[in-house]
C-alpha cells in the first residue's frame, strides 16, 4: 500500500492515535502540529490524502484547505476534516472550502480508516463530498 497520509493535528493524543491506526493499516504517516508546518509538508511531500483539524496554531484548517485547493500541485489531494467543531455550519464551511469529508471528534478509528480507504480507492473522489 504505502500511501502517504498527512495528519495535521495539534492535540498530541489525537495525533498519536491517528498515527498508530493509520500505520497499522500500512500507511506512511506524515505529521504536523501546526498549520504552517502542515501546509509546507503538503506542498513538499506530495501526500496521497490529508487529515486536517480545524483549530490549529498558525493557519487554521479552513485556510490550509483553501490554499491547497488553489494550488495545481495539491488541488486534487483528498482532504478529510477531523474536528471537535461539530456544528452543521462548521461542516458546511469545511466542505465549501473543498474538503471531501468532515468527521467530528471523537471519531472511532474504524470510521476514519473507512473514509480514508474509500477516498483513496475512489477515482472520482470529488463526488464523495457528502459526508
Secondary structure, DSSP 8 states (H G I E B T S, - for coil): ---EEEEE-S-HHHHHHHHHHHHHTT-EEEEESSHHHHHHHHHHH--SEEEE-SS-SSS-HHHHHHHHHHSTTTTTSEEEEEES--SHHHHHHHHHHT-SEEEESS--HHHHHHHHHHHHH-TTGGGGTT-
